[in-house]
Amino acid sequence: MALNDGPDRYYYGAGDIFSVLRALQNERALVNVQFDDSAQLYNTMILDANLQERYFLMDEVTPRDGHRKIEARAKFSIRASIHGIKVHAKDLISARTINSPDGLYYQIPFPAKMLYMQRREAFRAYVPGSMKTTVRYSNEKREQDLFGRVLNISATGIRVAFPGEVAPEFEPMEKFNAFIEIQSQDQNVDCQLEIIYYQYSKERNQTMCGCRFIDLPRATQQLVNRFVTFLQREELV
C-alpha cells in the first residue's frame, strides 16, 4: 500500500517494497549503503528479492571495511535512484552472510517502510476538466482496460484520476500502453508509461496516480510539448 506523506511517498506493504527492490535488481542499479555511525558511503547492488519470506539479497559492499560492520550487525540505510526516482530505506540489519562460489552476499529482512520519491523537474501543466482529456490504460496482466482523466501533464509524465478503487492495486513501476485523447487539440498520444506512485481517496472515490513516459518517439514528444505549452498559455490568459 502506498501512502502519501506530503511530497514523500512511503511504501509499507511487502508487495510494494518487493516491486521496488525487484526493479533495482533488474536495472542493476547502484545502491549506496550508509551506516548509522558514519557519513561514509559504501556501494552494493540488489541481487534478489523474496516476497514470500520478505527478505532481499544484497551484494558484498565496497570498500571492504563495510563488510565487517555488516557482520557486526550494525544498522544501515540504503539509497538508490532509478529512472529519476529516489529510493531510501533505513534501520536495516543483515540476518546472515552467505558465502557462495560467486562471492559474499547478505540476507536482509524487508524494511518497515520505503521512501519512493519522484524528482519533479519538468513543469506540470494543469488540465482543466472542460478540456475532457481522457486516457485508456492497458497491459497483458489486466483483463480490463482502465479509463481515466488526465489531471496534469509535463514533458516527462502525467497525473491521472480513475473512478473508484482500481483493482487489483497498481504495482510500483507497473507498465502500461496508454492512449491519451487530447480533444481540445484534436490529437491523440499513443505511448508507453509506468506507474510512479498511486493513492486511493475515499472522499472522492478516485484512484490517482503519477506516471512517467517511457522512451517517447520524437514526434510524440513534440506533440506532448506543444500541449504543455498550450496549457501554460491558457493559464496566463
C-alpha angles and dihedrals in degrees: 000000000000119000125192112225100179112289091344120077120205128198116211102167119094091228093056093045090048091052092053093047090048090051090052089050095048093048091045086228120187110250123202119214121202124182119220093241097049142052093212118113124221127195130231143138136233109251102180144344128214115203097184095054094029101231138112133210119235126195122242110284125240135247091052097235088072089068091063091053092051090048088053088055094244114172116250143171131223129217130186142157127220126176090343093310121124116221122193135169129169143187092051123160127183114244093200145340118242120206110202133166087260093056141267125324137166133235109221125186114233114271120250089245139358129213114226111179131172119220104231104207102139120077111257117212121208114238111214115227089234089069090063095214104177134180137201121208124198139165139160094260096061124069094206132042119243120231122200147150125258110239098182139351139201136177089270106039153334141248115224137189119211121192115251127352113321112234129229092031119251116263121226107266092006107165126227141180105235132198112195119193112206099190095176090060096034087234136124130208117210109189149130124254141166134223115257099174139344139189135183117222114205091191093058096027089228136126111220123193139176118221138189123220114239118221099323114204113246095253092050092048090052090051091051091047091051091051092049090050090049091052091049090055091047090055090055095051 
